[in-house]
Amino acid sequence: MSAASRSRTRRAVLLTAVASAAAVTLSACSSGGTSGGGGDTNFVTGNNGIDTVAQGKRVAAPDLSGATIDGKQLDVADYQGKVVVLNVWGSWCGPCRAEAKYFSKISKEYAAKGVQFVGINTRDTSTGVAVAFEKDYGITYPSLYDPTGKLMLRFKKGTLNPQLIPSTLVIDKDGKVAARALQALGEEDLLSMLKPVLAEK
């Protein structure tokens, strides 16, 4: 192999490594996450890593509408008057698999209590793997299909926006974002986000 060929090979390997590192950083699919707070953002980070905003200081959720993974049309705004639990997930994401059973269970337990769960499936290259994921974990609530992350980008910076996968938001009965977690959630943490918002008048 010539020196020029070796140089091209090394360059290709380096570029592949850099691209792979960037992809891992961008997806940030992990069991943890970083949460911001302070300044004039109005939100407070609790000891459990869950950010919350007081009822009078919340920002409205952006337009979250489009096709679901099973080809139907969905607009989250249609659920105003209910508390919405919004979960950003991908079938390729290990922590998403870890939390899925809790989301499935609590979505069914709270369906008659004025709570609607909605998923945003992202970075899956086809809806087939997403549908299979939901079937495997018994998830019966709808998920918007957002392979390129466009819906996530609709959230304003400096607000409770989903930055990692998985992310979970709780949207109050007025359509405003009340709480956010940038990590996989167990049953206890999910309920700790949901119950206070559900109890609001």
N, C-alpha and C positions, 0 to 999 in steps of 0.2 A: 504494500500500500504506500502510495506516495505521501510526501509531507503535506501536500495540499489536501489530499483525501482525508488524512488523519485529522487535519485542522477542521475540515467541514464536519466530520463525524463528531469531534469533540464539541463543536459549536451546536450541532443538532441535539446532542445529549444534554448540554447545558440549557438550551432553550426549552427542551421538554421538561427538565427539572424545575425551571423557573415557572413555567406554565402550570405544572402540577401543584407547586407550592401556592401559587396565586389562587388556583381553583379551591384548594383546601381552605385557604384563608377566607375567600369569599363565601363559601358555603357554610363555614364555621359550624358544621354539624357536630355537636358535642354535647356532653351531658351538662355542661355549664355555659355561662355566658357573662358578658359584662353589661352592667346597667348604668346609665348615667342619671344624674340628678343634680339638684342644687341650681344656683343661678336663678334665672327667671322662668324656668321650665315648668314650675308649678307641681312637679311630681316628686314623690319621696320614695326612696328605696328602703324597703324593710330588711330585716336580718335574713329573711329567706330569699333575698334577691328579687322579690316581686315589687315592681314600681306601682304606686297608686296616686291618683289625683283626687282631691276633695271635690265634692259634688258641684260646687259653684264655679270651679275653675277648669272644667274639662273642655276639650276641643272635639268638635264633631268628627266622626269617622268620615273618610273620603268615600267617593263613589266606588262601591265594590260590587260590580255586576259583570255578567258575562256567561259563557257556557260552562256547564259543570262537566265533570269527568264522564258522565253518562249521556252527554249531549243535550241536556235540557238548559233552559235559560233561568238564571237566578239573579235577584237583586237583593242584597242584604238590607237595603232601606225598607223593603217590604215587611221586615220583622220589627219595625219600630213599635214600641209598646211592650216588647219582650226584652229580656236580657239576652244578648248574643255572646256566645263564647266562640271566638274566632281562632282557629288553630292552623298555623302555617306548617306544612309537612311535605316530605317526599318519601317515596317507597324505598329509596336507596339509603335513607338516613337511619342509622342504628338507634339513636335516642328517640326518634319518632316511633319506631317499633316498640321501644320500651314503654312509652306512655300511652300507646294506642288503646290498650285494654281498659285503662282508667277513663279515657274519653268516651269509649263505647258504653261503659257501665253508667257513668254519671249522666251522659246525654239521655239515656233511657229513663233513669230515675227522676230527672228533673223536667222531662218533656211536658208533663201536665202541670208544672208549677210556673209556667211563663218563661221558660228558658229554651232558646234555640241554639244548637251547635251548628257551626258552619266551618268547613275546611277550606284551605287554599292549598292546592297541590302544586308544587313548584319543582322545576328542574327534572321532572320525569319526561323522557323523550316521547312517550306515548301514553294514552289514557289507559291502555290495557293493563299495564303494571300497576297503575293507581287503583283501578277497579279491583284487581286481584288482591291488593293490599287491604282494601276496605272489607272485602269478603272474608279474608283470612282473620281479621280482627273484629268482625261483627259490627262494623261501623255502618249505621243506617242513615245518618244525616248527610246532607249534600256537601260536595266539595267543588269549588270553582277550580277550573283548570288554568293554571298560570305558569306555563313552562319556562318563560323568560323572566319572571319576577316583576312584570309591569304593575300588577296590583300593589305589590309591596312599596313600589316607588311613589305611589299616590299619597302616602302618608307624609306629612310635613316634618322636616327636621326640627328637633327641639321639642317634639311631642312624643307621646308614647307610640313609637312606630316599631314594626317588626324588623329587626336587624339581622337576626340569625335564624337558622333552621334547626330545631323547631323554635317557634315563637308562639305565644298565646296571648290574646287580648280579650278583655271583657268589655263589651260595649253596653252602656246602660240603656234604660227604657226610652231615653230621649235621643238615642243614636250617637252618644258621646263616649269617647274612650276613657274608661275608668281605671283599668289595671292592665299591667303587662308583665309577662315573664319571658326571659330570653334563655330558656333552659327547658329540658324535659321535666315534666311534672308528674309527681305521684298523686294519688287520690287526695291526700290531705292538703297538699299545696293547691291543687286545683279547686277544691272546695273553699279554701281560705280566700281565694280570689273571687269566687262566685257568690258566696253567701252574703257578704256585706252589701254588694251591689243589688242583689235580689231583694234584700230587706229594705232598701230605700223607698221612700214615699214619693 
